[in-house]
Amino acid sequence: MQDKAIALHDVDLSLGRGAARVHILKGVSLDIPKGEAVGLVGPSGSGKSTLLMTMAGLERPDSGKIIVDGTDLAGLDEDGLARFRGRRIGIVFQSFHLVPTMTAIENVALPLELAGEDEAFERAEAELTAVGLSHRLHHYPAQLSGGEQQRVAIARAIVPNPAILVADEPTGNLDETTGQSIVDLLFALKRDRGATLVLVTHDLNLARLCDRTVRLRSGLIDTDAAARV
C-alpha cells in the first residue's frame, strides 16, 4: 500500500433521493501509484468528476473503500476529513472557487490560517510568486483575468505542499493559450514536487500528457480503454 497514493476498492455511490436518485459510480476499483499523473476521461455524465470528488473526500461513497495517502477515509469524521484534505490533498476546480472579498494573497493564505499554520502570508506570497503572480498579491478575483484566477486557485491548492493534487477540468473556462499555460504549470508542479496528479478533462491532448488515462463510461471503468485514449 506504501507505493499507492490512492486506492479505491469496489466503490459505489448514488446521488439524489427517491425517484431522482441516480447511481453514479458502480463498483469502481482503481489504484494510482505515488507520483503518477492520471487523466480521467469519458463522456459527460460518466462519473468522472464524481470519482475525483470521491477521491478527494468531498463525496462519501455508499459502499466500498477509499484509501488516500495510506489513510482509510471511512475512518475519519467530517472534521477529521477536512483536516486531512487540507494537509494532504490540493484541489483545483474549473470555476476557481476563490473568495471574492479576499485578495489573492488572502485566498492563498486561507487554508494555512484555518490549519493554524505559521507564516501563512509568507508562504502564500512564495506560492503566488511560483505561479507568476508576484505582481498581483493584493488584487481581488474580480480584478484578475480567468487565467490569473486559476493560478491563484493552483497556488492555494499547493500551499500546504500536498502529496496529491486533483483538478476538475482546470482549463475548461480558459482560452486555448491561457489553458496551455495552466497545463504547463500543473505538470511542472507535479514534476518538481513529486506530487501525484489526477485530473478530469474533456481535452484528449491534455489527457495524453498524463502517464495514464482512465476512461469512464456510465459509472464504470472501461477496461478496454484504460491506459489509452
C-alpha positions, 0 to 999 in steps of 0.5 A, spaced: 500 500 500 506 504 501 507 505 493 499 507 492 497 514 493 490 512 492 486 506 492 479 505 491 476 498 492 469 496 489 466 503 490 459 505 489 455 511 490 448 514 488 446 521 488 439 524 489 433 521 493 427 517 491 425 517 484 431 522 482 436 518 485 441 516 480 447 511 481 453 514 479 459 510 480 458 502 480 463 498 483 469 502 481 476 499 483 482 503 481 489 504 484 494 510 482 501 509 484 505 515 488 507 520 483 503 518 477 499 523 473 492 520 471 487 523 466 480 521 467 476 521 461 469 519 458 463 522 456 459 527 460 455 524 465 460 518 466 462 519 473 468 522 472 468 528 476 464 524 481 470 519 482 475 525 483 470 528 488 470 521 491 477 521 491 478 527 494 473 526 500 468 531 498 463 525 496 462 519 501 461 513 497 455 508 499 459 502 499 466 500 498 473 503 500 477 509 499 484 509 501 488 516 500 495 517 502 495 510 506 489 513 510 482 509 510 477 515 509 471 511 512 475 512 518 475 519 519 469 524 521 467 530 517 472 534 521 477 529 521 476 529 513 477 536 512 483 536 516 486 531 512 484 534 505 487 540 507 494 537 509 494 532 504 490 533 498 490 540 493 484 541 489 483 545 483 476 546 480 474 549 473 470 555 476 476 557 481 472 557 487 476 563 490 473 568 495 471 574 492 472 579 498 479 576 499 485 578 495 489 573 492 494 573 497 488 572 502 485 566 498 492 563 498 493 564 505 486 561 507 487 554 508 494 555 512 490 560 517 484 555 518 490 549 519 493 554 524 499 554 520 505 559 521 507 564 516 501 563 512 502 570 508 509 568 507 508 562 504 502 564 500 506 570 497 512 564 495 506 560 492 503 566 488 510 568 486 511 560 483 505 561 479 507 568 476 503 572 480 508 576 484 505 582 481 498 581 483 498 579 491 493 584 493 488 584 487 481 581 488 478 575 483 474 580 480 480 584 478 484 578 475 483 575 468 480 567 468 487 565 467 490 569 473 484 566 477 486 559 476 493 560 478 491 563 484 486 557 485 493 552 483 497 556 488 492 555 494 491 548 492 499 547 493 500 551 499 500 546 504 505 542 499 500 536 498 502 529 496 496 529 491 493 534 487 486 533 483 483 538 478 476 538 475 477 540 468 482 546 470 482 549 463 475 548 461 473 556 462 480 558 459 482 560 452 486 555 448 493 559 450 491 561 457 489 553 458 496 551 455 499 555 460 495 552 466 497 545 463 504 547 463 504 549 470 500 543 473 505 538 470 511 542 472 508 542 479 507 535 479 514 534 476 518 538 481 514 536 487 513 529 486 506 530 487 501 525 484 496 528 479 489 526 477 485 530 473 478 530 469 478 533 462 474 533 456 481 535 452 484 528 449 491 532 448 491 534 455 489 527 457 495 524 453 500 528 457 498 524 463 502 517 464 495 514 464 488 515 462 482 512 465 476 512 461 469 512 464 463 510 461 456 510 465 459 509 472 464 504 470 471 503 468 472 501 461 477 496 461 478 496 454 480 503 454 484 504 460 491 506 459 489 509 452 485 514 449 
